[in-house]
Amino acid sequence: MKNNCFVMKCGGSTLAALPASFFEDMRGLQEEGIVTVIVHGGGPAISETLGKLGIESGFVNGLRVTNEAVLDVVEMVLSGQINKEIVRRIQLTGAKALGLSGVDGHLIEAQPVANSHEVGLVGDVTNVNAALIEGVVGMGYIPVIAPVGLGSDGGQRYNINADTAAGAVASHLGVEQMIVVTDVPGIMKVVDGEKQVLPVVSVAQIEEMIVSGDIYGGMIPKVRAAIACIQGKVQEVVIVNGSEPNVLSKVLKDGGIGTRIVR
């Protein structure tokens, strides 16, 4: 499946701001036989809903502290609101999409993260039901996956970081390249007084740039998230700006856009 398929990770807030042309590009790729598998987040919308409901939740090292009450909201917002909004926007282009949660058909199995005593019901992915995704693709649908997982016994739900989930889905599908859609054109560096997009960087170079201050502020979690996607069979992750016209086609056909992060 890997030759005609790519995994795209996108934050919920980024997806909401994407132009209609982004989804039309996806439809065009599908018509050419290139399938997008989407794994999405939704942090800001979850935080907003928790606030409205008066439920407190903090973060430890970028992971949301999750108890059962928080998990109810996570599942409601991710699997309900955001997932269905993405499905609707894809279908408006004439393409077909199917929304899935990691709970459906044991799509994503998980176990507690190592620091679960600090963050609660947050999971690391132990297995992805790749055959289910392949079946959905085989029926002509674009899978749209919300990162909620189930324990191996099927009883306990887990909140899973979207970047971790996307990397695991890509790896289990045997996909070597992943696209992370953001609101920035790539990793920038000041060269001769001007900000320029770096076409290729290694994981080691990113760590050096964080220490040197070349990567700072809101870009740090974005690059760390992209690095989290490089796991298993995934060899590289491309960070691109979703508002760039025909961005997905450009990445897949020319490659001369965004920043490629290589292992």
PyMOL commands that set and color helices and strands:
alter all, ss='L'
color gray80, all
select helices_A, chain A and resi 2-4+12-17+20-31+43-53+68-91+104-106+116-119+130-138+162-173+203-212+219-229+247-253
alter helices_A, ss='H'
color red, helices_A
select strands_A, chain A and resi 5-10+35-40+59-60+63-64+97-101+108-112+123-128+142-146+148-150+157-159+177-182+188-191+194-197+200-202+236-241+259-262
alter strands_A, ss='S'
color yellow, strands_A
deselect
rebuild
show_as cartoon
